[in-house]
Amino acid sequence: MSERATITSLFEQVAREQQRKLSPLSDDLRLLESGLDSLSFALIVARLEDKLGYDPFDTAESFPVTFGDFVRLYESHSR
Amino acid sequence: MWLWGSLTGSGAPPSGCLLGAGARIDLATLAGASSLGGGLEALRGRCVLLAAGDQLTAALALIELDGVARRMVLCPPDLSAEHAPAVMRDSGADAYLTDAGAAAVPGLAGLHVSSGPALQALGLTRRRSHDTEWILLTSGTSGAPKLVQHTLASLTGAFNAQEPPPGPVVWATFYDIRRYGGLQIFLRALHHGSLVLSSAAESTADFLARAAAAGVTHISGTPSHWRRALMSGAAARISPRYVRLSGEIADQGILDSLHRAFPRATVAHAFASTEAGVGFEVRDGLAGFPAALVGAPGAAVDIDVTGGTLRLRSAGNAMGYLGAHAPALKDSDGFIETGDRVELRDGRYVFIGRGGGVINVGGLKVYPEEVEAIINAQPGVRMSLVKARRSPITGAVVTAEVVLIEGAAAGAQAEELLKGEMLQACRRHLAAHKVPMSIRIVPALEVSASGKLVRPDA
C-alpha cells in the first residue's frame, strides 16, 4: 500500500474511533479544518510509525499545514 | 494586597483591557460597574465555586471577588459533573457562579449567582475585607481533582519582583486562565497591559487572527498548543516580541521551530506547576536548564535536584491541598517535589519525564493507575501497565501492556476480541486523552521485590 493510501485509511480509522466528522481529504485541506483534534493527529502519527517504521517529524523543518503537506512529509522521508 | 487595590494603587484607573471572543472589557469601567448582576455584596465572606464556561466571565469574577470572597475555587471548563459536588464539599463552598442565563447546576448547592460581561452599575465603592484564597484544581490519581491552595501573593510572586516589560504589552494565551499556566499570564497581563483570551469554540487560526488584530506582543502556551499553532498555517499572522512555552517538556525541536517562525522574538520556556509555582524561565533557546540554577545562593526560587527529581521552594509555592484526606504538599525542608525527572548532560539539566509513570498528554496529566483500574476490571485480565509513548504532536500518548489470565484467550483472534473490549471500556469511562492508543498482550510484567509494578519514567 502506498504512503498516501495508508495515511488516508488511518485518518478515516482514527476519525471513526474519536467520533469526529472527517472532511473530504483533498491535498489543500487544512489539517486543523479536517475535523480532527491534536490527540487524533498524535494517534495517526504513532500508528504510522508502527506501520511504516519511521517518524518524519523528528527531522521535519516545518510542521505540515495541509493534508498534502502531511502526505509529502511521509513520501519524501521514504525516498 | 488585593487584586483591584493593586490595579488601582497608583490612583489612576487601570489602562488595560480584556478581549474575549465575543466581548471586550476595559478594566477602568470596573470602577463603577460589575459583572456579578448585583451579587457582589452577597458573595462577601463566602467560598465561591467559579463554574462559568466563558473565560471572560471567569476573569471578571476573579478581579471582582479577590479581597471580597473568603475563597474562590477556579473550576476549569472540563470539570465533570460527576466531580463537581466533591469539589464543592472539599472546598467548603457555599456559593457558586455560572454564566449569565445558566440554570442552577444539579449537584451544586448554596447561593447561585449568574455573571457575565454585560456589566451593570456597581453603585458602591469596591473595598477589601478578606485575604482571599485561590483554589486551583489539578488531576489526581483516581481521576478526581486535587484542590491546591494559593493566595494572590503566591500567584504573583514570580513576576512582582521583576521589572515590568518596556512599552505597551498585549498578552495572549492559548491556555485557559483557570489553569496555572493561564492564570500566570492573566495576572501578568492585568498588571502590565491587556490580554486576549482564547475560546474553546474558536479555531486556532481565528484566535491568532484576533490576537494579531489586538497587536499581540507576548504570547504563551504549551508545546502542544504551539505545534498546533504551527500546523494551523496562521502563525505568520502574529509577530510577537516574546513567545513563552510551559506546562510540558519543551524539546529542542519545538524551540527551533518557534525560532524559525518568529525570528524577532525571544523564545522562552518556563517551568511551573500548580503546586510548586513558577520555577524558572530559560531564554537561551536551548532545551533544559543550566545546572548553575540548582542551589544558586540568594535566588528567589530554591531549585534542588535530589535522586534525579526536581524540587522547588519559593514564595510561589502553594500552601497545601484542601480536603479531608489531603496528602502533605511539602517535605520537612519546605520543598515541593515536582515529580519531574531530570538528568545532567554537559552542564545542563534536561527533562526526561515524570516519576511515578505520570504521563503528560498535551499538557493534561494522566495517572496510569486510573487507566489500569479500568483495564484490570475487564474479564480475562490479570494485570496491566500503562505507560507513555513519545509523540511529536502532544508530547506523549498513552499505551498499555496487559497480562491475561491463563487460558482467557485461545489464539490471536480471541486476544483481539479482548483488547477491543478493554478499549471500549476505557472509552466509556475515561476522557479521550487517557484512552490507550494501543494495547499489547505480554506474557509478564516486572514486579519489584516490594510487590509493586515497576514503572518506567514516563
Interface residues (C-beta under 8 A of the other chain):
Chain A: Q18 R30 L31 L32 E33 S38 L39 F41 A42 L43 V45 A46 R47 D50 D55 F57 D58 E61 S62 F63 P64 V65 T66
Chain B: S203 T204 A205 S224 R227 R228 L230 M231 S232 G233 G253 S257 R260 V361 G362 R389 S391 P392 I393 T394 V397 A432 H433 M437 S438
